[in-house]
Each structure stands twice: as structure tokens, then as C-alpha cells.
Amino acid sequence: METTKLTITAKKSIDCREDLLVFCFEQPEKGLPACDELLQPLIVKAIELGDFTGKMNDILLLYPYGGAGGVAFAAKRIMIVGMGKLAVDADSDSLREICRSVGGTIARQCEKLKAATVAVSLPVVGSLPPETVAECLTEGVLLGDYRFRKYKTEEKNEKPYLGLKKVVLLTQGAVAQVRRGSERGARAAKAANAARDMANRPGNDWTPTRFAEYACALAEEMAMKVTILEKADMERLGMGGILAVNRGSAEPPKMVILEYRPEKPAETVLLVGKGLTFDSGGVSLKPAAGMEDMKYDMCGGAAVLTAMRVIGQERPGVGVVAIVPATENMGGSAAVKPGDIIVHYSGITSEIVNTDAEGRMILADALAYGIEKYSPCCVIDLATLTGAVIVALGHHHTGILGNNDELVERLIDAGRMSGEPLWRLPLGPDYSKQIESEVADIKNTGGKSAGTITAAAYLQKFIKEIPWAHLDIAGTAWEFTEKSYIPKGPAGICTRTLVNLVRKWQKFPSDRN
């Protein structure tokens, strides 16, 4: 994906020599469609025959030819992509999603046609400025073009399609603005694809040490500060949560800390992402069926670190610190057991009722440490934390809980803007009663009911009064509701939400209160 070349040009579509030339088509209410005058007769004929409707992601493929009466385009193929009927009052987030969806469809058709180069005539999409259309269209193309072939050594069929090498956006004006938008979209999409790469790498490859190596390389590239807390550091600091989870594993734990500090930051946002590189459940062993998917239990950490790449590239005015507590959860002879009591970094004691409720244990240490050391204005954590969130919300929305309405609303807005919807769940003292322990301060599960909420209630014990939001991405990190730009597998979820949150960042809390 990093080799895809983006070009923005004002040259005429008829002169494009790419493998595929694309026009986006808004379904007309009545009368003839608005499109390239050379193509209009062909499109009208296809509509009359019922071969093309212009509905969302409908496809019409044309083959240009020269000669008398021919359609003399230089491109090898021409594709018309339907955008459906755009409502006059459509909101900007809906229009953004249309652009991403069309971009994903273009990428998938390029794969089908084995087209390595594509030129897209930038469409008019409702009230969206051309810069935003270019941003979201580019996002969709690059996200939809994602593929993971790291471990493929031979192909059963013919030579595999290796993805797009060149994407050209054709615009009749505002070239600089369109280029700026396209580059913004490319940065966000490449970051999300990097998160997908991390998630696709199995536990014997993507270990806690790999997280640390990625952060160190990123820090050097982006002039950030990196700190890696090793096991000895955690023992010295009393991080009993992550140390307990790690006890059954041969892989050493890492607490990965990456700091972006502008020259005079008015405030600092703390991001914490769960980095369970493989979760067997420990002594409370998971069922064998589907356990291979537990390599995805580090998607929260992946989202946080890959978002930091874009933050490093764009250099916003707000400071951002990312922490990834990284370990495996295995059932070795030294593994933590149900009934054990641990002491977290904050001094809070916790009874381990279920060793498979490990995510909250490692996050608790990271949250308490990050808040104490960096004094953030707010903290956001992301984790594939509970299966209960899938029962509640399925694979359509990420669950969000928190103690601050404004922060939660900002995240919901950023998610909507990114096409990654969030849904707020309640949180209050009644749920905290479920995690009370008779032998320790708290216990690490609250029973079957309200599992997502009681997991958040556990984390809240380590937040103090800091504005905080928790995103449970267990239902959306992989097998997310399939879209044209999200192929099967890990979705790179919430990388772009975090990026857009920081891009739009204003003083927190705002003066509205």
C-alpha cells in the first residue's frame, strides 16, 4: 500500500492512459444524466436497457474505441460508478461515507480487472467541498485496496494482483485544495492499513517486542519521544495487573509509551490501547473453536500507535501521549489463577475471578500510570474488551462509555465523520456494585449481566476525576459490518476516529460549559 502513487491533475479525462478511467454518476430524478458528453449516449442506452441504474455502487463497464463514431478515450477501460440519489439535505457525514464507499468499489473493481493504475474524475457530491470529496474518495480507494500477503509463498492460480500502483484524481479546478484533501485521506487510510497489518500478523510474529520496535522506529522517524518499560521496570513500579497477566507467557511484557509534544502544548490527550498479542484466556481457557482470532486482541494498541503516525506527520497543536500495555495471556505453570489477589500500580487490590478478564487488568496499570505521569486533560482507552458488547451492539457500532459528556460527544462526532459509528452505553454506581469483592477492593468480573459496563466500571476505578472515555471495539475490530472499503478481516477500527478527533481538537473542556 505504501507504494501507491497519488497524482492530482487538471488534464482532460480523454487523455488519460491509465488501465481504468472512472466517472461517478449521480442517479437522476428524471431526464438525462449529467455526464461526459462523449459517454452520455452509451450511458443513456444502458439505462434504457436496464443494464445500469445509477444506484449506489452500481457498475457500468465500457470499452473505448477509435475510428469513425468511436469513443476516442486513451484509457483501456471506462467505468461508471453509481452514487445513488443524493438527498438535497444530506448531512456532510453521510456524503463523506458515500465518497468512501465509491472509493472502495473502485478499488474492488480494479482488483477484479487487474488494473494497476486508475484515474478518477472527481465528482460533485452534494455540498461537500472538492477538498473533502478528494479526502474521502482517496480514503475509500486505499482502504478498499488493502490486502495482506506477508505469509503467502505460492499461488494456486495465476499471478496474484498486487494492488494499485497509481491513483490519479482529475479535477477541473482547485488543484492545490484537492491535493491537500487527497493527501489527508491517504495518511489516514495508510495508518488504518498499518493497524490491519499488525492485527493480521499472528502471535508468534507480532509479539509485545514488535510493538516496542514499531514505536521506536516511529519515534525516530517522527521526532517523538519513546519509552519502553521492561518487566523489571514494571516490577519496580508495582504494576501488578500486567505482571499477573504475563506470568504464564514466555514472551516478556512491554509498556510502550510514545509522546508527541508540540513546542508549547496547551494541553495533552492520553490515549491507551490494549496490546494483548495473543489471548488464550489463561487458566480460564477459551474454547478451541475460534481461538486463532485472539491474535486480534491487540487492535486497540494498533489503533493508538498507528494514529500517532498521522499525528506525527500533521503536527497538531495539542500534545498526545500513547500508551500500549503489551503482553500475552497464556496458561503456563506460573500463570495467575482464579482466586489470586493482585495489587495494581495505583495500590488498588483486585481479586482475579476469571483470568480471561485480563484486558482490564493491564489497562488499569497503564491508565493509572499515564494519568499520574502526564497529567492529561482527558484520557481515552480502546480495547477489544468484552464479548458482551457484541451481544449488545453486534458488529455495527463500537461501544463507548465515559464520565464526561463533552468528551464522549467529541468521539461520537469523530466516529461519525470517519464512518466508524459509536453508541453510548450507561455507566453509574449501580454497576460498580457488581465488581465489589469480599476479599479485595474489587474483582475483575461482575458476572454475566452488563458485562461491557462492569468492565468499564473496573477501569473507572483507576481514572480518578479525569475526563475519560472507554471504547470497547470487540465487535468492530474484525468481522466489522462489511463495506466496500473494509474487506473481510481486521478493520483497522478507530485509527481514523482518533485521527479526526485530534484534527478537530479545540480547547478541552470547551467554554460552552
C-alpha positions in Angstrom: 0.0 0.0 0.0 2.9 2.4 0.7 3.9 2.2 -2.9 0.7 3.6 -4.3 1.4 6.9 -6.1 -1.2 9.7 -5.8 -1.4 12.2 -8.6 -3.7 15.3 -8.8 -4.1 16.8 -12.3 -6.3 19.1 -14.3 -5.7 17.3 -17.6 -8.7 16.1 -19.6 -10.1 12.7 -19.0 -9.9 11.8 -22.7 -6.1 12.0 -22.5 -5.7 9.6 -19.5 -3.9 6.4 -20.3 -4.5 4.5 -17.1 -5.8 1.0 -17.0 -9.2 2.3 -15.8 -10.9 5.6 -16.1 -13.7 6.2 -13.7 -16.7 8.6 -13.7 -19.0 8.8 -10.7 -22.7 9.0 -11.6 -25.5 10.6 -9.5 -28.8 8.8 -10.2 -31.0 11.3 -11.9 -34.5 12.0 -10.7 -35.7 12.4 -14.2 -34.4 13.2 -17.7 -30.9 12.6 -19.0 -28.0 12.0 -16.6 -25.3 14.6 -16.3 -22.0 13.1 -17.5 -19.2 13.4 -20.0 -20.9 14.3 -23.3 -18.9 11.6 -25.2 -20.2 9.0 -22.9 -23.8 10.2 -22.5 -25.3 8.2 -25.4 -23.7 5.0 -24.1 -24.9 5.5 -20.6 -28.4 6.5 -21.7 -28.6 3.3 -23.8 -27.5 1.2 -20.8 -30.2 2.8 -18.6 -32.8 2.2 -21.3 -31.8 -1.5 -21.4 -31.9 -1.8 -17.7 -28.2 -2.6 -17.6 -27.4 0.3 -15.4 -29.4 2.3 -12.9 -27.0 4.6 -11.1 -27.9 3.2 -7.7 -25.2 3.2 -5.1 -22.1 1.3 -6.3 -23.9 0.1 -9.4 -21.3 -0.5 -12.2 -21.2 0.0 -15.9 -18.1 -1.0 -17.8 -17.3 0.5 -21.2 -14.5 -0.2 -23.7 -13.4 2.9 -25.7 -12.5 2.6 -29.3 -11.4 5.0 -32.0 -12.4 5.4 -35.6 -15.5 6.9 -37.2 -18.1 7.4 -34.5 -15.9 5.9 -31.9 -15.4 7.0 -28.3 -11.7 8.1 -28.5 -10.5 7.9 -24.9 -6.9 6.8 -24.3 -7.7 4.7 -21.2 -8.0 0.9 -21.6 -11.4 0.8 -19.9 -14.0 3.2 -18.6 -16.1 2.5 -15.6 -19.2 4.4 -14.4 -20.0 4.0 -10.7 -23.4 4.9 -9.3 -23.7 7.2 -6.3 -27.4 6.8 -5.9 -29.8 9.7 -5.4 -28.1 12.4 -3.2 -30.7 14.0 -0.9 -30.7 17.8 -1.0 -30.5 18.0 2.8 -27.9 15.1 3.2 -25.5 15.8 6.1 -21.8 16.0 5.5 -21.0 12.8 7.3 -23.4 10.8 5.0 -21.9 12.4 2.0 -18.4 11.5 3.2 -19.5 7.9 3.6 -20.8 7.9 0.0 -17.4 9.1 -1.2 -15.6 6.4 0.8 -18.0 3.7 -0.4 -17.5 4.7 -4.0 -13.7 4.7 -3.5 -13.9 1.2 -2.1 -16.0 0.0 -5.0 -13.4 1.4 -7.4 -10.6 -0.5 -5.6 -12.5 -3.7 -5.7 -13.3 -3.4 -9.4 -9.6 -2.6 -10.1 -8.7 -5.9 -8.4 -11.4 -7.7 -10.5 -10.0 -6.2 -13.7 -6.3 -6.4 -12.5 -6.0 -2.7 -13.2 -2.8 -1.4 -11.6 -3.5 2.2 -12.5 -6.7 4.2 -12.2 -7.8 7.7 -13.0 -11.0 9.1 -11.3 -12.8 12.2 -12.4 -13.5 14.0 -9.1 -17.3 14.1 -8.7 -19.5 16.8 -7.2 -21.0 15.3 -4.1 -23.8 17.4 -2.7 -22.5 20.3 -0.6 -19.1 18.8 0.1 -16.2 20.9 -1.0 -13.8 19.3 -3.5 -11.1 19.0 -0.9 -13.3 16.8 1.3 -14.5 14.8 -1.6 -10.9 14.1 -2.6 -10.0 13.2 1.0 -12.8 10.6 1.5 -12.6 9.2 -2.0 -8.9 8.6 -1.5 -9.5 7.0 1.9 -12.0 4.7 0.3 -9.7 3.7 -2.6 -6.7 3.0 -0.4 -8.7 1.2 2.3 -10.5 -0.9 -0.3 -7.2 -1.8 -2.0 -5.9 -3.4 1.2 -4.5 -6.9 1.0 -2.3 -9.0 3.3 0.1 -11.4 1.7 3.1 -11.5 4.0 3.0 -15.3 4.5 1.9 -16.4 1.0 4.8 -18.3 -0.6 2.9 -19.7 -3.6 -0.2 -19.1 -5.5 -2.7 -21.8 -6.7 -3.9 -19.8 -9.7 -2.3 -17.2 -11.9 0.0 -14.4 -10.8 -1.7 -12.5 -7.9 -3.0 -9.0 -8.2 -0.6 -6.8 -6.2 -2.8 -3.8 -5.8 -2.9 -0.3 -7.2 0.3 1.3 -8.1 -1.1 4.7 -9.2 -4.2 6.7 -8.4 -4.9 9.8 -10.4 -7.6 12.3 -9.4 -8.8 14.5 -12.2 -10.2 18.0 -11.3 -11.1 21.0 -13.3 -10.1 23.4 -10.6 -8.8 23.9 -7.1 -5.9 21.6 -7.7 -4.0 22.6 -4.6 -7.1 22.0 -2.4 -7.8 18.7 -4.0 -4.2 17.6 -3.5 -4.3 18.7 0.2 -7.5 16.7 0.7 -6.3 13.6 -1.1 -3.0 13.6 1.0 -5.0 13.9 4.2 -7.2 10.9 3.2 -4.1 8.9 2.2 -2.4 9.5 5.5 -5.4 8.3 7.5 -6.0 5.3 5.2 -2.4 4.1 5.3 -2.4 4.4 9.1 -5.6 2.2 9.3 -4.0 -0.3 6.9 -0.9 -0.4 9.1 -3.2 -1.3 12.0 -4.7 -4.1 9.8 -1.2 -5.4 9.1 -0.4 -5.6 12.8 -3.6 -7.4 13.5 -3.1 -9.9 10.7 0.3 -10.9 12.0 0.0 -14.0 14.2 1.0 -14.1 17.9 4.3 -15.9 17.1 5.3 -12.9 14.9 3.6 -9.8 16.4 4.8 -10.0 20.0 5.0 -7.3 22.6 8.6 -6.8 21.4 7.2 -6.0 17.9 5.0 -3.3 19.4 8.1 -1.8 21.1 10.1 -2.0 17.9 7.4 -0.3 15.9 7.1 2.6 18.4 10.9 3.1 18.5 11.1 3.3 14.7 8.1 5.6 14.6 9.6 7.9 17.2 12.9 8.2 15.3 11.0 8.9 12.0 8.6 11.5 13.5 10.9 13.1 16.1 8.8 11.8 19.1 9.9 10.6 22.5 9.6 6.9 23.1 9.9 5.0 26.4 9.7 1.2 26.8 9.0 -0.1 30.3 10.5 -3.5 30.6 9.4 -6.2 33.1 12.0 -5.1 35.7 10.6 -1.6 35.4 7.1 -2.8 35.9 8.2 -4.8 39.0 9.9 -1.8 40.4 6.8 0.4 39.8 4.4 -2.2 41.2 2.3 -2.8 38.0 0.6 -5.9 39.4 -2.0 -6.1 36.6 0.1 -6.5 33.6 2.7 -8.6 35.5 -0.1 -11.0 36.6 -1.4 -11.5 33.1 2.1 -12.0 31.8 3.1 -14.7 34.3 2.1 -17.7 32.1 3.9 -16.4 29.0 7.5 -16.9 27.8 7.2 -13.5 26.0 8.3 -10.6 28.1 5.8 -7.8 28.6 6.3 -4.2 27.4 4.7 -1.0 28.3 5.1 1.1 25.2 4.9 4.9 25.6 5.1 7.3 22.7 4.9 11.1 23.2 4.1 13.8 20.7 4.9 17.2 22.2 4.4 20.4 20.2 6.6 23.3 21.2 4.0 24.9 23.6 1.1 22.4 24.1 -1.8 24.0 25.9 -2.9 20.5 26.9 -2.2 16.8 26.5 -4.5 14.0 25.4 -3.7 10.5 26.7 -4.5 7.5 24.5 -4.3 4.0 25.9 -4.7 0.9 23.7 -4.9 -2.7 24.8 -2.0 -4.8 23.4 -2.8 -8.4 24.1 -0.8 -10.0 21.3 -2.5 -13.4 22.0 -5.2 -14.2 24.5 -5.7 -17.9 25.3 -7.7 -17.0 28.3 -5.0 -18.2 30.6 -6.1 -20.8 33.2 -9.7 -19.8 32.4 -9.1 -21.3 29.0 -11.1 -20.1 26.0 -12.8 -22.7 23.7 -10.6 -24.0 20.9 -13.0 -23.0 18.2 -12.1 -19.5 17.1 -9.2 -19.1 19.4 -7.0 -18.3 16.4 -8.8 -15.0 16.2 -7.4 -14.0 19.6 -4.3 -12.6 17.7 -6.7 -9.7 17.1 -6.8 -8.8 20.8 -4.2 -6.1 20.3 -6.3 -4.0 17.9 -6.7 -1.2 20.5 -3.0 -0.9 20.8 -2.6 -1.0 17.0 -5.2 1.9 16.6 -3.4 4.0 19.1 0.1 3.6 17.6 -0.9 4.0 14.0 -2.9 7.1 14.8 0.3 8.5 16.3 1.9 8.2 12.8 -0.6 10.6 11.4 -0.3 12.9 14.4 3.5 12.9 13.9 3.0 13.8 10.2 0.5 16.6 10.7 2.0 18.1 13.9 -1.2 19.4 15.6 -1.1 22.0 18.4 -2.3 19.6 21.1 0.1 17.2 22.8 -0.7 13.4 22.6 0.7 10.6 24.6 0.0 7.0 23.6 0.5 4.0 25.9 0.2 0.4 24.9 0.5 -2.2 27.7 1.6 -5.3 25.7 1.7 -8.9 26.7 0.3 -12.4 26.0 -2.2 -14.1 28.3 -1.1 -17.8 28.5 -1.8 -20.7 30.8 1.8 -21.7 31.8 2.7 -23.3 35.1 3.4 -19.9 36.6 0.1 -18.4 35.3 -2.2 -16.3 37.6 -5.1 -18.4 39.0 -8.7 -17.7 39.8 -8.8 -16.5 43.4 -5.5 -14.8 43.3 -5.3 -11.2 44.6 -3.1 -8.7 42.9 -2.0 -5.1 43.7 -2.3 -2.6 40.8 0.0 0.3 40.2 -2.4 2.6 41.9 -2.4 0.5 45.1 -5.9 -0.9 44.4 -6.2 -4.6 45.2 -8.1 -6.9 42.8 -9.4 -10.4 43.2 -9.0 -12.5 40.0 -12.2 -14.3 39.4 -11.6 -15.1 35.8 -8.2 -15.0 34.1 -9.9 -14.4 30.8 -10.9 -10.9 32.0 -7.3 -9.8 31.6 -7.7 -6.7 29.4 -9.0 -4.5 32.1 -6.1 -5.7 34.4 -3.4 -4.4 32.0 -5.3 -1.3 31.1 -5.7 -0.4 34.7 -2.0 -0.1 35.3 -1.4 1.8 32.1 -4.3 4.3 32.8 -3.2 5.0 36.4 0.5 5.4 35.4 -0.3 7.6 32.4 -2.6 9.9 34.4 -0.1 10.3 37.2 2.9 10.9 35.0 1.5 13.0 32.2 -1.4 15.0 33.8 -3.6 14.8 30.7 -6.7 17.0 30.1 -8.5 13.8 29.2 -7.9 10.1 28.6 -9.3 7.7 26.0 -8.8 4.0 26.1 -9.5 1.5 23.3 -9.8 -2.3 23.8 -11.3 -5.5 22.4 -12.5 -5.9 26.0 -15.8 -7.9 26.1 -17.8 -10.3 24.1 -20.8 -8.7 25.8 -20.5 -5.6 23.6 -21.2 -7.9 20.6 -24.4 -9.1 22.3 -25.4 -5.5 22.9 -24.4 -3.9 19.6 -23.5 -6.6 17.2 -20.8 -5.6 14.6 -22.3 -2.3 13.6 -21.3 0.1 16.4 -18.3 0.4 18.8 -19.5 0.8 22.4 -18.5 3.9 24.2 -18.7 4.7 27.9 -17.3 7.6 29.9 -17.6 10.1 32.7 -17.6 13.2 30.6 -20.4 14.1 28.2 -18.3 16.5 26.1 -15.5 14.1 25.5 -17.9 11.3 24.6 -19.8 13.6 22.2 -16.5 14.6 20.5 -15.6 11.0 20.0 -19.0 10.1 18.6 -18.7 13.1 16.2 -15.3 11.9 15.1 -16.5 8.4 14.6 -19.5 9.5 12.6 -17.1 11.7 10.5 -14.9 8.6 9.9 -17.7 6.1 9.1 -17.0 4.3 12.3 -20.2 4.8 14.4 -20.1 4.7 18.2 -23.0 4.0 20.6 -23.0 5.2 24.2 -23.8 2.8 27.0 -24.7 3.8 30.5 -22.3 3.9 33.4 -23.0 4.5 37.1 -22.6 3.4 40.7 -25.2 0.7 40.5 -22.9 -1.2 38.0 -19.9 -0.7 40.3 -21.5 -2.7 43.0 -21.2 -5.8 40.7 -17.4 -5.7 40.9 -17.2 -5.4 44.7 -15.1 -8.2 46.3 -15.4 -9.7 49.7 -11.7 -10.2 50.0 -10.2 -7.3 47.9 -11.1 -3.8 46.9 -12.6 -5.0 43.6 -12.9 -8.2 41.5 -12.1 -8.5 37.8 -15.6 -9.6 36.6 -19.1 -8.6 37.6 -21.0 -11.6 36.4 -22.8 -12.2 33.1 -25.2 -9.2 33.2 -24.0 -5.9 31.8 -20.5 -7.3 31.1 -19.4 -4.3 28.9 -20.5 -1.8 31.6 -19.0 -3.6 34.5 -15.7 -3.9 32.6 -15.7 -0.2 32.2 -16.6 0.3 35.8 -13.4 -1.6 36.7 -11.4 0.8 34.6 -13.1 3.8 36.1 -11.6 2.9 39.5 -8.3 4.0 38.1 -9.3 7.2 36.5 -9.9 9.4 39.5 -11.7 12.6 38.3 -10.0 12.9 34.9 -12.4 13.2 31.9 -12.4 9.7 30.4 -13.9 7.7 27.6 -13.6 4.0 27.0 -14.2 2.4 23.6 -15.0 -1.3 23.5 -14.1 -2.4 20.0 -14.6 -6.1 20.4 -17.5 -6.1 18.0 -15.9 -3.9 15.3 -12.2 -4.7 15.3 -12.7 -7.6 12.9 -15.7 -9.0 11.1 -16.9 -5.5 11.1 -20.1 -4.9 9.1 -18.6 -5.4 5.6 -18.3 -2.3 3.5 -16.8 -1.8 0.0 -13.7 -0.3 1.6 -13.5 -2.7 4.5 -12.7 -6.2 3.1 -13.0 -9.3 5.4 -10.6 -9.4 8.3 -9.4 -6.7 10.7 -10.9 -3.3 10.0 -8.2 -1.0 11.4 -11.1 0.3 13.5 -10.9 3.7 15.3 -7.5 4.7 13.9 -9.2 7.2 11.7 -11.6 8.2 14.5 -8.7 9.1 16.7 -7.0 11.0 13.8 -10.1 13.0 13.2 -10.6 13.7 16.9 -7.1 15.2 17.1 -7.5 17.0 13.8 -10.6 18.8 15.1 -9.2 19.3 18.6 -10.2 22.5 20.4 -9.6 23.6 24.0 -10.9 21.0 26.4 -13.2 21.4 28.1 -14.7 24.0 25.8 -16.1 27.3 27.2 -19.7 26.2 26.4 -20.0 24.8 30.0 
